[in-house]
Amino acid sequence: MERSKSKKILISLIILIPFVFGGFISNESMMPAFRMKKIVIDAGHGGKDPGNLGSRSKEKNINLAVALLVGKYIEEYLPDVEVIYTRKDDSFPELKERPIIANNNKADLFVSIHSNSAPNRSAYGTETFVMGMKHFDANFDIVKRENSVIYLEDNYEENYEGFDPKSPESYMTFNLLSKVHFENSVTLADHVETQFKNRVGRKSRGVKQGPFYVLWTPSMPSVLIELGFLSNSEEERFLMSQKGQEYMASAIFRSIRDYKEGIEAN
């Protein structure tokens, strides 16, 4: 009697198993695939803020020229991706406004484009930053320089709640950043530097971390790209040229395309 009862239970379980696990498989297959639909391209500086100055160039102009080319390539070759600019002309969006544009538009990616400078005029090469505090002391000069744009804004003390770009203590709150987008940001940054090095032939200074305000508040993977050093006459000449701008923009576009393909496949 007991053996017969156990046998019936076993048969019932065998019958139920395909339905139970079949249900899980069906739910998994019904999950919508991720698609990268929107990207915000941020041309750093602008308007009354020229950014870094070369011997013949202003950073704001180079940043804008490359940003517009990146957007053009995306619109042409990735028509399913909407491009949103923080500026398309010589205007001055406030620092805090740039990531807000990305958040309000529910963007899937935020790319901020800049050009570097250094007291040592022999310094050259590209570097791409993600939000982070690693090697903070080594990168503090460039972080401080990029964040100090807030001094050009009205009521910056109130708008940024006492944040002082020149004070290391002000960056302690940046440690509260969620790491949820860190890995994807690093993946994109690595694509960018690989493209610059292998396809454009630029010297890559690598992927780095820095507490840039513009990378702190976006709710999506974000990178800040330094195209090169305007303080280096040879690199300035390259970045001022139409050929140089097209090469750099093409490299950034290919990085975004490769990132898109990888993230959607996974």
Secondary structure, 3 states (H helix, E strand, C coil): CHHHHHHHHHHHHHHHHHHHHHHHHHHHHHCCCCCCCEEEEEECCECCECCCECCCCEHHHHHHHHHHHHHHHHHHHCCCCEEEECCCCCCCCCCCHHHHHHHHCCCCEEEEEEEECCCCCCCCCEEEEEECCCCHHHHHHHHHHHHHHHHHCCCHHHHCCCCCCCCHHHHHHHHHCCCCCHHHHHHHHHHHHHHHHHCCCCCEEEEEEECCHHHHCCCCCEEEEEEEECCCHHHHHHHHCHHHHHHHHHHHHHHHHHHHHHHHHC
